Amino acid sequence: MIMSDAYAYVEQLGKNARSAATKLMRTTGQQRNQALRVMAQSIRQSRDELIRENAKDIQEAESEGLARPLIERLRLNEKRIEAMASGIESIAGQTDPVGQTIEGYNRPDGLRIEKRRVPIGVILFFYESRPNVTSDAAALCLKSGNAIILRGGKEAIHSNRAISRIISRSVEQAGLPPHAVQIIENTDRALVPLILKLDRYIDLAIPRGGESLIKTVVSEATMPVLKHFTGNCHIYIDRHLEGIEQQVIKVCVNAKTSYPGGAVCNAVEHILIHRDTVDQILLPLCQALHERGVEVRGDKTVTQRFAQAKPATESDWDQEYLAFIVGIKIVDSVEQAIEHINQHGSHHTDAILSTSLTTIDAFVAGVDSASVMINASTRFADGGEYLLGAEIGISTDKLHARGPMGAADLTTYKWIVTGQGHIRE
């Protein structure tokens, strides 16, 4: 694409989105919910079309030698299409975040001051692989009154185009602005830095994908960026495990293996075990993971105790494997575990397995992560599991949203001040 044509193309997307966002601000929650219900039904009715277009992506991915776990993330079937539709309906059934009063109070002179939720405006969303993210992101933005520009990965372009067509038809049928949801159909990477300069039209960029994608967006964007960064998640196994020994192993195995290939950001990547419980837990845990096809990498104690373990390097502790690999390290205290997690983790999701309330409280207070799990798998760090209906991403930033982001996290606020002829003396 010629550069002048490329800029004209992305600028038109921005103009269309800004116009749609202005109109969406004046819609009611009932109107937006109706659009979502039409969208869900249209996705169900278009099942055959979606599976047919998705097959093109799968075929191309296989011919290009894409890793099997990534192909699995890409695949659509009847169950996943139904999950897409059900997720949209779940979002439609949630409380409307737009117009909510976050706080309100009266001054002594009767002046009323309120802080109310309002849409952010125009969201630019980058994502990779899973095509169901297209409908999730569109639904969350419509629910919260935002226009969205979608830029998925080239590996899912046929699926994403099909889903986008269905959504656009549904939005227009429901009487909402047709450009409320747009997709960048051209996969040329040269478009990315161009659209990231459109802060005149776009209010927020959200990248969800690999580290290289996120770094590109952060370095090129002239609008604010909310990052969905890496998921180097940890589980700390404490010394206090009275009565939950089998539960500990079950949780760790689930956190690593419940998704094919472990290729999700909320899979556990490293397990820290208190030295006092090594004799009790280490071998059964390593054997259970090994039986599920997980490669164990460990420190000296781990490799001495479990013959199949490979020595972990210093760089291992910083790795998000996105594979059936787990690092195991022995620590001397909860304080050492906290220090290790804060130093090497990605502030995504970390868990403690313990029966000691004192230790649990110390861990929760000390670990600087978006989600902290207590006696539960890291795999619960998910918008659907948090009853948000879906998520547009899991923010590892601290401003303005953190953790799984639902519709309410796609709002900002404005101050509404109501008087009765009040003047400032």
C-alpha positions as CSV (number, residue, x, y, z in Angstrom):
1,M,0.0,0.0,0.0
2,I,1.3,3.5,-0.9
3,M,2.1,5.5,2.2
4,S,-0.3,8.3,1.3
5,D,-3.1,5.8,0.7
6,A,-2.2,4.0,3.9
7,Y,-2.5,7.2,6.0
8,A,-5.8,8.1,4.3
9,Y,-7.1,4.7,5.1
10,V,-6.3,4.7,8.8
11,E,-7.3,8.4,9.2
12,Q,-10.7,7.5,7.8
13,L,-11.0,4.7,10.3
14,G,-10.2,7.3,13.1
15,K,-12.7,9.8,11.8
16,N,-15.4,7.2,11.5
17,A,-14.7,6.0,15.0
18,R,-14.8,9.4,16.5
19,S,-18.1,10.2,14.9
20,A,-19.5,6.9,16.1
21,A,-18.2,7.5,19.6
22,T,-19.9,10.9,19.8
23,K,-23.2,9.3,18.8
24,L,-22.8,6.3,21.2
25,M,-22.4,8.7,24.1
26,R,-26.1,9.7,23.6
27,T,-27.4,6.1,23.4
28,T,-29.2,4.4,26.3
29,G,-28.1,1.2,28.0
30,Q,-31.2,-0.5,26.6
31,Q,-30.2,0.4,23.0
32,R,-26.7,-1.0,23.5
33,N,-28.0,-4.1,25.2
34,Q,-30.3,-4.8,22.3
35,A,-27.4,-4.5,19.8
36,L,-25.5,-7.0,21.9
37,R,-28.4,-9.5,21.8
38,V,-28.8,-9.1,18.1
39,M,-25.0,-9.7,17.8
40,A,-25.1,-12.9,19.9
41,Q,-28.0,-14.3,17.8
42,S,-26.3,-13.4,14.5
43,I,-23.1,-15.2,15.6
44,R,-25.1,-18.3,16.3
45,Q,-26.9,-18.1,13.0
46,S,-23.6,-17.6,11.2
47,R,-21.9,-20.6,12.7
48,D,-21.3,-22.4,9.3
49,E,-19.8,-19.2,7.8
50,L,-17.5,-18.7,10.8
51,I,-16.3,-22.3,10.8
52,R,-15.7,-22.1,7.0
53,E,-13.6,-18.9,7.3
54,N,-11.7,-20.2,10.3
55,A,-10.7,-23.3,8.3
56,K,-8.8,-21.0,5.9
57,D,-6.8,-19.6,8.9
58,I,-6.1,-23.1,10.2
59,Q,-4.9,-24.3,6.9
60,E,-2.6,-21.3,6.4
61,A,-1.3,-21.6,10.0
62,E,-0.5,-25.3,9.5
63,S,1.2,-24.7,6.1
64,E,3.4,-22.0,7.8
65,G,4.4,-24.3,10.6
66,L,2.7,-22.4,13.4
67,A,3.1,-24.2,16.8
68,R,0.4,-26.6,17.7
69,P,-0.7,-24.8,20.9
70,L,-1.1,-21.5,18.8
71,I,-3.1,-23.3,16.2
72,E,-5.4,-24.7,18.9
73,R,-5.9,-21.1,20.2
74,L,-6.9,-20.1,16.7
75,R,-9.5,-22.8,16.1
76,L,-13.2,-22.2,16.1
77,N,-15.8,-24.9,16.6
78,E,-19.4,-25.1,17.6
79,K,-18.6,-25.1,21.3
80,R,-16.4,-22.0,21.0
81,I,-18.9,-20.2,18.8
82,E,-21.6,-20.8,21.3
83,A,-19.3,-19.6,24.1
84,M,-18.8,-16.4,22.0
85,A,-22.5,-15.8,21.8
86,S,-23.1,-16.7,25.4
87,G,-20.4,-14.3,26.5
88,I,-22.0,-11.4,24.6
89,E,-25.4,-12.2,26.2
90,S,-23.7,-12.2,29.6
91,I,-22.3,-8.8,29.0
92,A,-25.7,-7.6,27.8
93,G,-27.2,-8.8,31.1
94,Q,-24.8,-6.8,33.3
95,T,-25.5,-3.5,35.0
96,D,-24.9,-0.6,32.7
97,P,-21.7,1.1,33.8
98,V,-22.4,4.3,31.9
99,G,-24.0,7.0,34.0
100,Q,-23.3,5.3,37.3
101,T,-22.6,7.8,40.1
102,I,-19.3,6.8,41.6
103,E,-19.7,9.2,44.4
104,G,-21.9,12.2,45.2
105,Y,-22.3,14.7,48.0
106,N,-23.8,18.1,48.8
107,R,-21.8,21.1,49.9
108,P,-23.2,23.0,53.0
109,D,-24.6,25.7,50.6
110,G,-26.6,23.0,48.7
111,L,-24.4,22.7,45.6
112,R,-24.5,19.1,44.5
113,I,-21.3,17.4,43.3
114,E,-21.2,14.0,41.5
115,K,-18.6,11.9,39.8
116,R,-20.3,9.8,37.0
117,R,-19.0,7.1,34.7
118,V,-18.8,8.0,31.1
119,P,-17.3,6.2,28.0
120,I,-13.6,6.7,27.3
121,G,-14.5,7.4,23.6
122,V,-12.5,5.5,20.9
123,I,-10.5,2.4,21.8
124,L,-7.7,1.0,19.5
125,F,-7.3,-2.6,20.2
126,F,-4.4,-4.9,19.1
127,Y,-4.6,-8.6,19.7
128,E,-3.3,-11.9,18.3
129,S,-4.5,-15.4,17.6
130,R,-7.8,-16.2,19.3
131,P,-10.7,-14.9,17.0
132,N,-13.2,-15.0,19.9
133,V,-11.4,-11.9,21.2
134,T,-12.9,-9.9,18.3
135,S,-16.4,-10.4,19.6
136,D,-15.4,-10.1,23.3
137,A,-13.7,-6.7,22.7
138,A,-16.5,-5.4,20.5
139,A,-19.2,-6.4,23.0
140,L,-17.4,-4.8,26.0
141,C,-16.8,-1.5,24.1
142,L,-20.5,-1.4,23.0
143,K,-21.7,-2.1,26.5
144,S,-19.6,0.8,27.8
145,G,-20.5,3.2,25.0
146,N,-17.2,3.2,23.2
147,A,-16.3,2.9,19.6
148,I,-13.5,0.4,18.8
149,I,-11.0,-0.1,16.0
150,L,-9.8,-3.7,16.0
151,R,-6.5,-4.9,14.7
152,G,-6.1,-8.7,15.0
153,G,-3.1,-10.8,13.9
154,K,-2.8,-11.9,10.3
155,E,-3.0,-15.6,11.4
156,A,-6.8,-15.0,12.1
157,I,-7.6,-12.5,9.4
158,H,-10.3,-14.6,7.7
159,S,-12.0,-15.4,11.0
160,N,-11.8,-11.8,12.2
161,R,-13.2,-10.4,9.0
162,A,-16.2,-12.7,9.2
163,I,-16.9,-11.9,12.8
164,S,-16.5,-8.2,12.1
165,R,-19.0,-8.4,9.2
166,I,-21.5,-10.1,11.5
167,I,-21.0,-7.5,14.3
168,S,-21.3,-4.5,11.8
169,R,-24.6,-5.9,10.5
170,S,-25.9,-6.4,14.0
171,V,-24.9,-2.9,15.2
172,E,-26.6,-1.3,12.2
173,Q,-29.7,-3.5,12.5
174,A,-30.0,-2.4,16.2
175,G,-29.9,1.3,15.2
176,L,-26.4,2.1,16.5
177,P,-23.7,3.9,14.5
178,P,-22.4,1.5,11.9
179,H,-18.8,2.5,12.5
180,A,-19.0,1.8,16.2
181,V,-17.0,-1.4,15.5
182,Q,-14.4,-1.3,12.7
183,I,-11.6,-3.8,11.8
184,I,-8.3,-3.0,10.1
185,E,-8.7,-5.5,7.2
186,N,-5.2,-4.9,5.8
187,T,-2.5,-6.9,7.6
188,D,0.4,-4.7,6.4
189,R,2.5,-3.8,9.4
190,A,3.2,-0.4,7.9
191,L,-0.2,0.7,9.0
192,V,0.5,0.2,12.7
193,P,2.8,3.2,13.3
194,L,0.4,5.4,11.3
195,I,-2.7,4.6,13.3
196,L,-0.8,4.9,16.5
197,K,-0.2,8.6,15.7
198,L,-4.0,9.3,15.5
199,D,-4.4,10.7,19.0
200,R,-6.7,13.3,17.5
201,Y,-9.3,10.6,17.1
202,I,-8.2,7.7,19.4
203,D,-8.3,8.0,23.1
204,L,-6.7,4.8,24.3
205,A,-4.7,2.0,22.8
206,I,-4.8,-1.5,24.3
207,P,-2.3,-4.1,23.0
208,R,-3.0,-7.7,23.9
209,G,-0.4,-10.2,22.6
210,G,3.3,-11.0,22.5
211,E,5.9,-8.8,24.1
212,S,7.2,-7.5,20.7
213,L,3.7,-6.3,19.8
214,I,3.3,-4.5,23.1
215,K,6.7,-2.9,23.0
216,T,5.9,-1.6,19.4
217,V,2.7,-0.1,20.5
218,V,4.2,1.5,23.6
219,S,7.1,3.0,21.7
220,E,5.0,4.3,18.7
221,A,1.7,5.5,20.3
222,T,1.0,9.1,20.9
223,M,-2.2,8.3,22.8
224,P,-2.2,6.6,26.2
225,V,-1.5,2.8,26.2
226,L,-2.9,0.3,28.7
227,K,-0.7,-2.8,28.6
228,H,-1.6,-6.4,28.7
229,F,1.9,-7.6,29.3
230,T,3.5,-11.0,30.0
231,G,2.1,-13.6,32.4
232,N,5.0,-14.9,34.4
233,C,2.7,-16.3,37.1
234,H,3.8,-18.0,40.3
235,I,2.5,-20.3,43.0
236,Y,4.0,-20.2,46.4
237,I,3.6,-23.5,48.4
238,D,3.9,-22.6,52.1
239,R,5.1,-24.7,55.0
240,H,1.6,-24.7,56.6
241,L,-0.4,-27.3,54.6
242,E,-2.3,-29.2,57.2
243,G,-5.0,-31.2,55.4
244,I,-4.5,-29.7,51.9
245,E,-1.6,-31.6,50.6
246,Q,-3.5,-33.3,47.8
247,Q,-5.3,-30.1,47.0
248,V,-1.9,-28.4,46.6
249,I,-0.8,-30.8,43.8
250,K,-4.2,-30.6,42.1
251,V,-4.1,-26.8,42.0
252,C,-0.6,-26.7,40.6
253,V,-1.3,-29.3,37.9
254,N,-4.4,-27.4,36.9
255,A,-2.6,-24.1,36.8
256,K,-0.1,-25.5,34.4
257,T,-2.0,-28.0,32.2
258,S,-5.7,-27.1,32.1
259,Y,-5.2,-25.3,28.8
260,P,-3.6,-27.2,25.8
261,G,0.2,-26.6,25.7
262,G,0.0,-24.1,28.7
263,A,-0.1,-21.3,26.1
264,V,-2.1,-18.8,28.1
265,C,-1.1,-15.8,30.2
266,N,-2.7,-17.1,33.4
267,A,-0.9,-20.5,33.4
268,V,1.6,-20.9,36.3
269,E,5.2,-20.6,35.0
270,H,7.1,-20.9,38.3
271,I,6.4,-22.7,41.6
272,L,8.1,-21.7,44.8
273,I,8.2,-24.3,47.6
274,H,9.0,-23.6,51.3
275,R,12.0,-25.6,52.3
276,D,10.2,-27.2,55.3
277,T,7.7,-28.9,53.0
278,V,10.1,-30.2,50.3
279,D,10.0,-33.8,51.7
280,Q,6.3,-33.7,51.6
281,I,5.4,-32.1,48.3
282,L,8.3,-31.9,45.9
283,L,8.5,-35.4,44.5
284,P,4.7,-36.0,44.2
285,L,4.3,-32.6,42.5
286,C,7.1,-33.2,40.0
287,Q,5.8,-36.6,39.2
288,A,2.3,-35.4,38.7
289,L,3.5,-32.6,36.4
290,H,5.9,-35.0,34.5
291,E,3.0,-37.5,33.9
292,R,1.1,-34.7,32.2
293,G,4.0,-34.0,29.9
294,V,5.4,-31.0,31.7
295,E,9.1,-30.4,31.6
296,V,10.4,-29.5,35.1
297,R,13.3,-27.0,35.4
298,G,14.6,-26.5,38.9
299,D,17.3,-25.3,41.3
300,K,19.9,-27.7,42.8
301,T,17.5,-29.2,45.4
302,V,15.0,-30.0,42.7
303,T,17.4,-31.6,40.3
304,Q,18.9,-33.7,43.1
305,R,15.5,-34.9,44.2
306,F,13.8,-35.4,40.8
307,A,16.0,-37.1,38.2
308,Q,14.0,-35.9,35.2
309,A,14.3,-32.2,36.2
310,K,16.6,-30.0,34.1
311,P,18.8,-27.4,35.8
312,A,17.2,-23.9,35.7
313,T,19.4,-21.0,34.6
314,E,19.2,-17.6,36.1
315,S,17.3,-16.3,33.1
316,D,14.6,-19.1,33.6
317,W,13.1,-17.2,36.5
318,D,12.1,-14.3,34.2
319,Q,10.6,-16.5,31.5
320,E,7.0,-16.7,30.4
321,Y,7.2,-20.1,28.8
322,L,3.8,-20.4,27.2
323,A,4.5,-24.1,27.0
324,F,4.4,-27.2,29.1
325,I,7.5,-26.1,31.1
326,V,7.6,-25.1,34.7
327,G,10.4,-23.8,36.9
328,I,10.5,-24.9,40.6
329,K,12.6,-23.1,43.2
330,I,13.0,-23.8,46.9
331,V,12.7,-20.8,49.3
332,D,13.3,-20.4,53.0
333,S,10.3,-18.1,53.9
334,V,7.3,-16.4,52.6
335,E,9.3,-13.2,52.6
336,Q,11.8,-14.7,50.2
337,A,9.0,-15.9,48.0
338,I,7.5,-12.4,47.9
339,E,10.8,-10.9,47.1
340,H,11.4,-13.4,44.3
341,I,7.9,-12.8,42.8
342,N,8.2,-9.0,42.9
343,Q,11.6,-9.2,41.3
344,H,11.0,-11.8,38.6
345,G,7.3,-11.8,38.0
346,S,5.2,-9.7,35.6
347,H,2.6,-8.5,38.2
348,H,-0.1,-10.5,36.5
349,T,-1.3,-13.3,38.8
350,D,0.4,-15.0,41.7
351,A,-1.0,-17.5,44.2
352,I,-0.4,-18.9,47.7
353,L,-1.3,-22.3,48.9
354,S,-1.4,-22.3,52.7
355,T,-3.5,-22.9,55.8
356,S,-1.9,-20.0,57.8
357,L,-4.0,-16.9,57.8
358,T,-1.0,-14.9,59.0
359,T,1.2,-16.1,56.1
360,I,-1.7,-15.6,53.6
361,D,-2.1,-12.0,54.8
362,A,1.6,-11.3,54.5
363,F,1.6,-12.7,50.9
364,V,-1.5,-10.8,49.8
365,A,-0.1,-7.5,51.2
366,G,3.4,-8.0,49.9
367,V,2.9,-9.4,46.3
368,D,2.5,-6.5,43.9
369,S,0.3,-8.2,41.3
370,A,-3.0,-7.4,39.6
371,S,-4.5,-10.7,40.9
372,V,-3.5,-12.7,44.0
373,M,-5.1,-16.1,44.5
374,I,-5.5,-17.8,47.8
375,N,-5.7,-21.6,47.6
376,A,-6.9,-21.4,44.0
377,S,-5.4,-21.9,40.5
378,T,-4.0,-18.9,38.7
379,R,-6.2,-20.0,35.8
380,F,-9.1,-18.1,37.4
381,A,-7.5,-14.8,36.4
382,D,-10.0,-14.2,33.6
383,G,-12.8,-11.8,32.9
384,G,-15.3,-14.6,32.4
385,E,-14.3,-16.3,35.6
386,Y,-14.6,-12.9,37.4
387,L,-18.2,-12.7,36.1
388,L,-17.3,-9.8,33.8
389,G,-18.8,-11.7,30.9
390,A,-15.5,-11.4,29.0
391,E,-12.3,-9.2,29.1
392,I,-10.6,-6.9,26.7
393,G,-7.4,-7.8,28.4
394,I,-5.6,-8.3,31.7
395,S,-3.9,-5.1,32.6
396,T,-0.5,-5.4,34.3
397,D,-0.4,-1.6,34.6
398,K,-1.7,0.3,37.7
399,L,-3.5,3.2,35.9
400,H,-6.3,3.4,35.2
401,A,-7.3,-0.3,35.3
402,R,-5.7,-3.4,36.7
403,G,-6.3,-7.1,36.1
404,P,-9.1,-8.5,33.9
405,M,-10.8,-5.5,32.3
406,G,-14.6,-5.6,31.8
407,A,-17.0,-3.0,30.6
408,A,-16.7,-0.8,33.7
409,D,-12.9,-0.6,33.1
410,L,-13.6,1.0,29.7
411,T,-15.1,4.0,31.3
412,T,-13.7,7.2,32.8
413,Y,-15.6,9.8,34.7
414,K,-16.8,13.4,34.6
415,W,-17.8,15.7,37.4
416,I,-21.4,16.9,37.4
417,V,-22.1,20.0,39.5
418,T,-25.7,21.1,40.0
419,G,-26.7,24.3,41.5
420,Q,-29.7,26.6,41.9
421,G,-28.2,29.9,40.7
422,H,-25.1,29.4,42.9
423,I,-22.3,31.9,42.4
424,R,-18.8,31.8,43.8
425,E,-18.1,34.7,46.1
